[in-house]
Structures are given as C-alpha cells and as structure tokens.
C-alpha cells in the first residue's frame, strides 16, 4: 500500500540527513522525498512516499516522532489531498519536429522554457501518472536529460492549527 506522509521539521542543517539516515538504518525504502521551506521560515515540510502495510507505516511514524527536530508527522494518504511532481525534460527536437513536440507539451499543460538549435527544455507539473505519460510520449524524440522533484502534497480544505498551538 502507498502512503504519503507530511512531516513538519525544524528548518536547520542536518535534519534531512538525520531523517534519511534513520529511515535507511531501519530498512525503510523511500519512493519519493521532497523538502522545502513552509510559510513559516523556521519550518520545512518533508513529503515522503513509502510503500508498505499499516505496520510499516506505524513504524515509520514512530521513528520519525522520536527525532527531536521533527515537529509533526501526518499520514495524509486517506485524506482528500492534492499532490504534484515537477519535471524538467530536455528532448532532441530538430525544427521539423518542433510543432509536434510543442503541441504535446501544451496538451499536458507544459511550458517550453528553453529552445536551442537541436533540443528543447520543457517544464511539466502534475500527478505522477501525468508526468510518467509525458515521459513515454517524449521517448521517441530522444530524451537527453530529465530532472524531477519528489512528490509534494497538501490536504485540501482548512489548515491544521498552527504548530505553536501544539506546544512546540
């Protein structure tokens, strides 16, 4: 089973290494990990995607809760949430192919962010499935380079109470 965890952590050096090291040392595999500053500059949000049964999820959460710099961990898998990946993909694209490649990018709501003589760089964001589908459509043109973020996600609706209200 796929689980999406959202962890608020203190925004300080070494937190990512501590969390990743803990997960590694206990044999947990992370399918996706994204980290970024939140609306509160001293906090970052780590979004993990892990696979496993409820027991695996429970162990991951318990281990994360033991880390001093982890403020809160939420399993948002069962909630109504929005998740996105971001990808930059550089594709071989000679002049005759450009209209076709541009049309495919547009149909995926992508943006061409750089054009060179023999390649284009396209930005795509969306669900994992959408990004994967676009990659498959670009393979025949020749993918030169590709970079992706991990999943980021937020629960729809009202925000949780501020972290300070939870006693931290």
Contact map, one row per residue, 1 for C-alpha under 8 A:
111000000000000000000000000000000000000000000000001110000000000000000000000000000000000000000000000000000000000000000000000000000000000000000000000000000000000000000000
111100000000000000000000000000000000000000000000111100000000000000000000000010000000000000000000000000000000000000000000000000000000000000000000000000000000000000000000
111110000000000000000000000000000000000000000001111100001000000000000000001110000000000000000000000000000000000000000000000000000000000000000000000000000000000000000000
011111000000000000000000000000000000000000000011110000000000000000000000001110000000000000000000000000000000000000000000000000000000000000000000000000000000000000000000
001111100000000000000000000000000000000000000011110000000000000000000000111110000000000000000000000000000000000000000000000000000000000000000000000000000000000000000000
000111110000000000000000000000000000000000001111000000000000000000000000111100000000000000000000000000000000000000000000000000000000000000000000000000001000000000000000
000011111000000000000000000000000000000000001110000000000000000000000111110000000000000000000000000000000000000000000000000000000000000000000000000000000000000000000000
000001111100000000000000000000000000000000111100000000000000000000000111100000000000000000000000000000000000000000000000000000000000000000000000000000000000000000000000
000000111110001000000000000000000000000000111100000000000000000000001111000000000000000000000000000000000000000000000000000000000000000000000000000000000000000000000000
000000011111001000000000000000000000000001110000000000000000000000001110000000000000000000000000000000000000000000000000000000000000000000000000000000000000000000000000
000000001111101000000000000000000000100011110000000000000000000000000000000000000000000000000000000000000000000000000000000000000000000000000000000000000000000000000000
000000000111111000000000000000000000000001000000000000000000000000000000000000000000000000000000000000000000000000000000000000000000000000000000000000000000000000000000
000000000011111100000000000000000000000000000000000000000000000000000000000000000000000000000000000000000000000000000000000000000000000000000000000000000000000000000000
000000000001111111000000000000000000000000000000000000000000000000000000000000000000000000000000000000000000000000000000000000000000000000000000000000000000000000000000
000000001111111111100000000000000000000000000000000000000000000000001000000000000000000000000000000000000000000000000000000000000000000000000000000000000000000000000000
000000000000111111110000000000000000000000000000000000000000000000000000000000000000000000000000000000000000000000000000000000000000000000000000000000000000000000000000
000000000000011111111000000000000000000000000000000000000000000000000000000000000000000000000000000000000000000000000000000000000000000000000000000000000000000000000000
000000000000011111111100000000000000000000000000000000000000000000000000000000000000000000000000000000000000000000000000000000000000000000000000000000000000000000000000
000000000000001111111110000000000000000000000000000000000000000100100000000000000000000000000000000000000000000000000000000000000000000000000000000000000000000000000000
000000000000000111111111000000000000000000000000000000000000000000000000000000000000000000000000000000000000000000000000000000000000000000000000000000000000000000000000
000000000000000011111111100000000000000000000000000000000000000000000000000000000000000000000000000000000000000000000000000000000000000000000000000000000000000000000000
000000000000000001111111110000000000000000000000000000000000001000000000000000000000000000000000000000000000000000000000000000000000000000000000000000000000000000000000
000000000000000000111111111110000000000000000000000000000001001000000000000000000000000000000000000000000000000000000000000000000000000000000000000000000000000000000000
000000000000000000011111111110000000000000000000000000000000000000000000000000000000000000000000000000000000000000000000000000000000000000000000000000000000000000000000
000000000000000000001111111100000000000000000000000000000000000000000000000000000000000000000000000000000000000000000000000000000000000000000000000000000000000000000000
000000000000000000000111111100000000000000000000000000000000000000000000000000000000000000000000000000000000000000000000000000000000000000000000000000000000000000000000
000000000000000000000011111110000000000000000000000000000000000000000000000000000000000000000000000000000000000000000000000000000000000000000000000000000000000000000000
000000000000000000000011111111000000000000000000010000000001000000000000000000000000000000000000000000000000000000000000000000000000000000000000000000000000000000000000
000000000000000000000011001111100000000000000000011000000000000000000000000000000000000000000000000000000000000000000000000000000000000000000000000000000000000000000000
000000000000000000000000000111111000000000000001111000000000000000000000000000000000000000000000000000000000000000000000000000000000000000000000000000000000000000000000
000000000000000000000000000011111000000000000001111000000000000000000000000000000000000000000000000000000000000000000000000000000000000000000000000000000000000000000000
000000000000000000000000000001111100000000000011110000000000000000000000000000000000000000000000000000000000000000000000000000000000000000000000000001100000000000000000
000000000000000000000000000001111110000000000111100000000000000000000000000000000000000000000000000000000000000000000000000000000000000000000000000001100000000000000000
000000000000000000000000000000011111000000000111000000000000000000000000000000000000000000000000000000000000000000000000000000000000000000000000000011110000000000000000
000000000000000000000000000000001111100000011110000000000000000000000000000000000000000000000000000000000000000000000000000000000000000000000000000000000000000000000000
000000000000000000000000000000000111110000011100000000000000000000000000000000000000000000000000000000000000000000000000000000000000000000000000000000000000000000000000
000000000010000000000000000000000011111111111000000000000000000000000000000000000000000000000000000000000000000000000000000000000000000000000000000000000000000000000000
000000000000000000000000000000000001111111111000000000000000000000000000000000000000000000000000000000000000000000000000000000000000000000000000000000000000000000000000
000000000000000000000000000000000000111110100000000000000000000000000000000000000000000000000000000000000000000000000000000000000000000000000000000000000000000000000000
000000000000000000000000000000000000111111110000000000000000000000000000000000000000000000000000000000000000000000000000000000000000000000000000000000000000000000000000
000000000010000000000000000000000000111111110000000000000000000000000000000000000000000000000000000000000000000000000000000000000000000000000000000000000000000000000000
000000000111000000000000000000000000110111110000000000000000000000000000000000000000000000000000000000000000000000000000000000000000000000000000000000000000000000000000
000000011110000000000000000000000000111111111000000000000000000000000000000000000000000000000000000000000000000000000000000000000000000000000000000000000000000000000000
000000011110000000000000000000000011110111111100000000000000000000000000000000000000000000000000000000000000000000000000000000000000000000000000000000000000000000000000
000001111000000000000000000000000011110000111110000000000000000000000000000000000000000000000000000000000000000000000000000000000000000000000000000000000000000000000000
000001111000000000000000000000001111000000011111000000000000000000000000000000000000000000000000000000000000000000000000000000000000000000000000000000000000000000000000
000111100000000000000000000000011110000000001111100000000000000000000000000000000000000000000000000000000000000000000000000000000000000000000000000001111000000000000000
001111000000000000000000000001111100000000000111110000000000000000000000000000000000000000000000000000000000000000000000000000000000000000000000000000100000000000000000
011110000000000000000000000001111000000000000011111000000000000000000000000000000000000000000000000000000000000000000000000000000000000000000000000000100000000000000000
011110000000000000000000000111110000000000000001111100001000000000000000000000000000000000000000000000000000000000000000000000000000000000000000000000000000000000000000
111000000000000000000000000011100000000000000000111110000000000000000000000000000000000000000000000000000000000000000000000000000000000000000000000000000000000000000000
111000000000000000000000000000000000000000000000011111111000000000000000000000000000000000000000000000000000000000000000000000000000000000000000000000000000000000000000
100000000000000000000000000000000000000000000000001111111000000000000000000000000000000000000000000000000000000000000000000000000000000000000000000000000000000000000000
000000000000000000000000000000000000000000000000000111111100000000000000000000000000000000000000000000000000000000000000000000000000000000000000000000000000000000000000
000000000000000000000000000000000000000000000000000111111110000000000000000000000000000000000000000000000000000000000000000000000000000000000000000000000000000000000000
000000000000000000000000000000000000000000000000000111111111000000000000000000000000000000000000000000000000000000000000000000000000000000000000000000000000000000000000
001000000000000000000000000000000000000000000000010111111111100000000000000000000000000000000000000000000000000000000000000000000000000000000000000000000000000000000000
000000000000000000000000000000000000000000000000000001111111110000000000000000000000000000000000000000000000000000000000000000000000000000000000000000000000000000000000
000000000000000000000000000000000000000000000000000000111111111000000000000000000000000000000000000000000000000000000000000000000000000000000000000000000000000000000000
000000000000000000000010000100000000000000000000000000011111111100000000000000000000000000000000000000000000000000000000000000000000000000000000000000000000000000000000
000000000000000000000000000000000000000000000000000000001111111110000000100000000000000000000000000000000000000000000000000000000000000000000000000000000000000000000000
000000000000000000000000000000000000000000000000000000000111111111000000000000000000000000000000000000000000000000000000000000000000000000000000000000000000000000000000
000000000000000000000110000000000000000000000000000000000011111111100000000000000000000000000000000000000000000000000000000000000000000000000000000000000000000000000000
000000000000000000100000000000000000000000000000000000000001111111100100100000000000000000000000000000000000000000000000000000000000000000000000000000000000000000000000
000000000000000000000000000000000000000000000000000000000000111111110111100000000000000000000000000000000000000000000000000000000000000000000000000000000000000000000000
000000000000000000000000000000000000000000000000000000000000011111110100000000000000000000000000000000000000000000000000000000000000000000000000000000000000000000000000
000000000000000000100000000000000000000000000000000000000000001111111100000000000000000000000000000000000000000000000000000000000000000000000000000000000000000000000000
000000000000000000000000000000000000000000000000000000000000000011111110000000000000000000000000000000000000000000000000000000000000000000000000000000000000000000000000
000000001100001000000000000000000000000000000000000000000000000000111110000000000000000000000000000000000000000000000000000000000000000000000000000000000000000000000000
000000111100000000000000000000000000000000000000000000000000000111111111100000000000000000000000000000000000000000000000000000000000000000000000000000000000000000000000
000000111100000000000000000000000000000000000000000000000000000010011111100000000000000000000000000000000000000000000000000000000000000000000000000000000000000000100001
000000111000000000000000000000000000000000000000000000000000000010000111110000000000000000000000000000000000000000000000000000000000000000000000000000000000000000000000
000011110000000000000000000000000000000000000000000000000000100110000111111000000000000000000000000000000000000000000000000000000000000000000000000000000000000000000000
000011100000000000000000000000000000000000000000000000000000000000000001111100000000000000000000000000000000000000000000000000000000000000000000000000000000000000000000
001111000000000000000000000000000000000000000000000000000000000000000000111111000000000000000000000000000000000000000000000000000000000000000000000000000000000000000000
001111000000000000000000000000000000000000000000000000000000000000000000011111111000000000000000000000000000000000000000000000000000000000000000000000000010000000000000
011110000000000000000000000000000000000000000000000000000000000000000000001111111000000000000000000000000000000000000000000000000000000000000000000000000000000000000000
000000000000000000000000000000000000000000000000000000000000000000000000001111110000000000000000000000000000000000000000000000000000000000000000000000000000000000000000
000000000000000000000000000000000000000000000000000000000000000000000000000111111000000000000000000000000000000000000000000000000000000000000000000000000010000000000000
000000000000000000000000000000000000000000000000000000000000000000000000000111111100000000000000000000000000000000000000000000000000000000000000000000000011000000000000
000000000000000000000000000000000000000000000000000000000000000000000000000110111110000000000000000000000000000000000000000000000000000000000000000000001111000000000000
000000000000000000000000000000000000000000000000000000000000000000000000000000011111000000000000000000000000000000000000000000000000000000000000000000001111000000000000
000000000000000000000000000000000000000000000000000000000000000000000000000000001111100000000000000000000000000000000000000001100000000000000000000000111100000000000000
000000000000000000000000000000000000000000000000000000000000000000000000000000000111110000000000000000000000000000000000000011110000000000000000000000111000000000000000
000000000000000000000000000000000000000000000000000000000000000000000000000000000011111000000000000000000000000000000000000011110010000000000000000111110000000000000000
000000000000000000000000000000000000000000000000000000000000000000000000000000000001111100000000000000000000000000000000001111000010000000000000000111000000000000000000
000000000000000000000000000000000000000000000000000000000000000000000000000000000000111110000000000000000000000000000000001110000010000000000000011110000000000000000000
000000000000000000000000000000000000000000000000000000000000000000000000000000000000011111000000000000000000000000000000111100000000000000000000011100000000000000000000
000000000000000000000000000000000000000000000000000000000000000000000000000000000000001111100000000000000000000000000000111000000000000000000011111000000000000000000000
000000000000000000000000000000000000000000000000000000000000000000000000000000000000000111110000000000000000000000000011110000000000000000000011110000000000000000000000
000000000000000000000000000000000000000000000000000000000000000000000000000000000000000011111000000000000000000000000011110000000000000001001111100000000000000000000000
000000000000000000000000000000000000000000000000000000000000000000000000000000000000000001111100000000000000000000000111000000000000000000001111000000000000000000000000
000000000000000000000000000000000000000000000000000000000000000000000000000000000000000000111111110010000000000000001111000000000000000000001000000000000000000000000000
000000000000000000000000000000000000000000000000000000000000000000000000000000000000000000011111110000000000000000001110000000000000000000000000000000000000000000000000
000000000000000000000000000000000000000000000000000000000000000000000000000000000000000000001111110000000000000000001100000000000000000000000000000000000000000000000000
000000000000000000000000000000000000000000000000000000000000000000000000000000000000000000001111111000000000000000000000000000000000000000000000000000000000000000000000
000000000000000000000000000000000000000000000000000000000000000000000000000000000000000000001111111110000000000000000000000000000000000000000000000000000000000000000000
000000000000000000000000000000000000000000000000000000000000000000000000000000000000000000001111111111000000000000000000000000000000000000000000000000000000000000000000
000000000000000000000000000000000000000000000000000000000000000000000000000000000000000000000001111111100000000000000000000000000000000000000000000000000000000000000000
000000000000000000000000000000000000000000000000000000000000000000000000000000000000000000000000111111110000000000000000000000000000000000000000000000000000000000000000
000000000000000000000000000000000000000000000000000000000000000000000000000000000000000000001000111111111000000000000000000000000000000001000000000000000000000000000000
000000000000000000000000000000000000000000000000000000000000000000000000000000000000000000000000011111111100000100000000000000000000000000000000000000000000000000000000
000000000000000000000000000000000000000000000000000000000000000000000000000000000000000000000000001111111110000000000000000000000000000000000000000000000000000000000000
000000000000000000000000000000000000000000000000000000000000000000000000000000000000000000000000000111111111000000000000000000000000000000000000000000000000000000000000
000000000000000000000000000000000000000000000000000000000000000000000000000000000000000000000000000011111111111100000000010100000000000000000000000000000000000000000000
000000000000000000000000000000000000000000000000000000000000000000000000000000000000000000000000000001111111111000000000000000000000000000000000000000000000000000000000
000000000000000000000000000000000000000000000000000000000000000000000000000000000000000000000000000000111111110000000000000000000000000000000000000000000000000000000000
000000000000000000000000000000000000000000000000000000000000000000000000000000000000000000000000000000011111110000000000000100000100010000000000000000000000000000000000
000000000000000000000000000000000000000000000000000000000000000000000000000000000000000000000000000000001111111000000000000100000000000000000000000000000000000000000000
000000000000000000000000000000000000000000000000000000000000000000000000000000000000000000000000000000001111111100000000011110000000000000000000000000000000000000000000
000000000000000000000000000000000000000000000000000000000000000000000000000000000000000000000000000000001100111110000000011100000000000000000000000000000000000000000000
000000000000000000000000000000000000000000000000000000000000000000000000000000000000000000000000000001001000011111100001111000000000000000000000000000000000000000000000
000000000000000000000000000000000000000000000000000000000000000000000000000000000000000000000000000000000000001111100001111000000000000000000000000000000000000000000000
000000000000000000000000000000000000000000000000000000000000000000000000000000000000000000000000000000000000000111110001110000000000000000000000000000000000000000000000
000000000000000000000000000000000000000000000000000000000000000000000000000000000000000000000000000000000000000111111011100000000000000000000000000000000000000000000000
000000000000000000000000000000000000000000000000000000000000000000000000000000000000000000000000000000000000000001111111000000000000000000000000000000000000000000000000
000000000000000000000000000000000000000000000000000000000000000000000000000000000000000000001110000000000000000000111110000000000000000000000000000000000000000000000000
000000000000000000000000000000000000000000000000000000000000000000000000000000000000000000011110000000000000000000011111000000000000000000000000000000000000000000000000
000000000000000000000000000000000000000000000000000000000000000000000000000000000000000001111100000000000000000000111111100000000000000000000000000000000000000000000000
000000000000000000000000000000000000000000000000000000000000000000000000000000000000000001111000000000000000000111110111110000000000000000000000000000000000000000000000
000000000000000000000000000000000000000000000000000000000000000000000000000000000000000111100000000000000000000111100011111000000000000000000000000000000000000000000000
000000000000000000000000000000000000000000000000000000000000000000000000000000000000000111100000000000001000011111000001111100000000000000000000000000000000000000000000
000000000000000000000000000000000000000000000000000000000000000000000000000000000000011110000000000000000000011110000000111110000000000000000000000000000000000000000000
000000000000000000000000000000000000000000000000000000000000000000000000000000000000011100000000000000001001111000000000011111000010000000000000000000000000000000000000
000000000000000000000000000000000000000000000000000000000000000000000000000000000001111000000000000000000000010000000000001111100010000000000000000000000000000000000000
000000000000000000000000000000000000000000000000000000000000000000000000000000000011110000000000000000000000000000000000000111111110000000000000000000000000000000000000
000000000000000000000000000000000000000000000000000000000000000000000000000000000011100000000000000000000000000000000000000011111110000000000000000000000000000000000000
000000000000000000000000000000000000000000000000000000000000000000000000000000000001100000000000000000000000000000000000000001111111000000000000000000100000000000000000
000000000000000000000000000000000000000000000000000000000000000000000000000000000000000000000000000000000000000000000000000001111111100000000000000000000000000000000000
000000000000000000000000000000000000000000000000000000000000000000000000000000000000000000000000000000000001000000000000000001111111110000000000000000000000000000000000
000000000000000000000000000000000000000000000000000000000000000000000000000000000000111000000000000000000000000000000000000111111111111000000000000000000000000000000000
000000000000000000000000000000000000000000000000000000000000000000000000000000000000000000000000000000000000000000000000000000011111111100000000000000000000000000000000
000000000000000000000000000000000000000000000000000000000000000000000000000000000000000000000000000000000000000000000000000000001111111110000000000000000000000000000000
000000000000000000000000000000000000000000000000000000000000000000000000000000000000000000000000000000000001000000000000000000000111111111000000000000000000000000000000
000000000000000000000000000000000000000000000000000000000000000000000000000000000000000000000000000000000000000000000000000000000011111111100000000000000000000000000000
000000000000000000000000000000000000000000000000000000000000000000000000000000000000000000000000000000000000000000000000000000000001111111110000000000000000000000000000
000000000000000000000000000000000000000000000000000000000000000000000000000000000000000000000000000000000000000000000000000000000000111111110000000000000000000000000000
000000000000000000000000000000000000000000000000000000000000000000000000000000000000000000100000000010000000000000000000000000000000011111111110000000000000000000000000
000000000000000000000000000000000000000000000000000000000000000000000000000000000000000000000000000000000000000000000000000000000000001111111110000000000000000000000000
000000000000000000000000000000000000000000000000000000000000000000000000000000000000000000000000000000000000000000000000000000000000000111111100000000000000000000000000
000000000000000000000000000000000000000000000000000000000000000000000000000000000000000000111000000000000000000000000000000000000000000001111110000000000000000000000000
000000000000000000000000000000000000000000000000000000000000000000000000000000000000000000110000000000000000000000000000000000000000000001111111000000000000000000000000
000000000000000000000000000000000000000000000000000000000000000000000000000000000000000011110000000000000000000000000000000000000000000001101111110000000000000000000000
000000000000000000000000000000000000000000000000000000000000000000000000000000000000000011110000000000000000000000000000000000000000000000000111110000000000000000000000
000000000000000000000000000000000000000000000000000000000000000000000000000000000000000011100000000000000000000000000000000000000000000000000011111000000000000000000000
000000000000000000000000000000000000000000000000000000000000000000000000000000000000001111000000000000000000000000000000000000000000000000000011111100000000000000000000
000000000000000000000000000000000000000000000000000000000000000000000000000000000000001110000000000000000000000000000000000000000000000000000000111110000000000000000000
000000000000000000000000000000000000000000000000000000000000000000000000000000000000111100000000000000000000000000000000000000000000000000000000011111000000000000000000
000000000000000000000000000000000100000000000000000000000000000000000000000000000000111000000000000000000000000000000000000000000000000000000000001111100000000000000000
000000000000000000000000000000011100000000000010000000000000000000000000000000000000110000000000000000000000000000000000000000000000000000000000000111110000000000000000
000000000000000000000000000000011100000000000011100000000000000000000000000000000011100000000000000000000000000000000000000000010000000000000000000011111000000000000000
000000000000000000000000000000000100000000000010000000000000000000000000000000000011100000000000000000000000000000000000000000000000000000000000000001111100000000000000
000001000000000000000000000000000000000000000010000000000000000000000000000000001111000000000000000000000000000000000000000000000000000000000000000000111110000000000000
000000000000000000000000000000000000000000000000000000000000000000000000000000001110000000000000000000000000000000000000000000000000000000000000000000011111000000000000
000000000000000000000000000000000000000000000000000000000000000000000000000100111100000000000000000000000000000000000000000000000000000000000000000000001111101000000000
000000000000000000000000000000000000000000000000000000000000000000000000000000011100000000000000000000000000000000000000000000000000000000000000000000000111110000000000
000000000000000000000000000000000000000000000000000000000000000000000000000000000000000000000000000000000000000000000000000000000000000000000000000000000011111000000000
000000000000000000000000000000000000000000000000000000000000000000000000000000000000000000000000000000000000000000000000000000000000000000000000000000000001111100000000
000000000000000000000000000000000000000000000000000000000000000000000000000000000000000000000000000000000000000000000000000000000000000000000000000000000010111110000000
000000000000000000000000000000000000000000000000000000000000000000000000000000000000000000000000000000000000000000000000000000000000000000000000000000000000011111000000
000000000000000000000000000000000000000000000000000000000000000000000000000000000000000000000000000000000000000000000000000000000000000000000000000000000000001111101100
000000000000000000000000000000000000000000000000000000000000000000000000000000000000000000000000000000000000000000000000000000000000000000000000000000000000000111111100
000000000000000000000000000000000000000000000000000000000000000000000010000000000000000000000000000000000000000000000000000000000000000000000000000000000000000011111111
000000000000000000000000000000000000000000000000000000000000000000000000000000000000000000000000000000000000000000000000000000000000000000000000000000000000000001111111
000000000000000000000000000000000000000000000000000000000000000000000000000000000000000000000000000000000000000000000000000000000000000000000000000000000000000011111111
000000000000000000000000000000000000000000000000000000000000000000000000000000000000000000000000000000000000000000000000000000000000000000000000000000000000000011111111
000000000000000000000000000000000000000000000000000000000000000000000000000000000000000000000000000000000000000000000000000000000000000000000000000000000000000000111111
000000000000000000000000000000000000000000000000000000000000000000000010000000000000000000000000000000000000000000000000000000000000000000000000000000000000000000111111
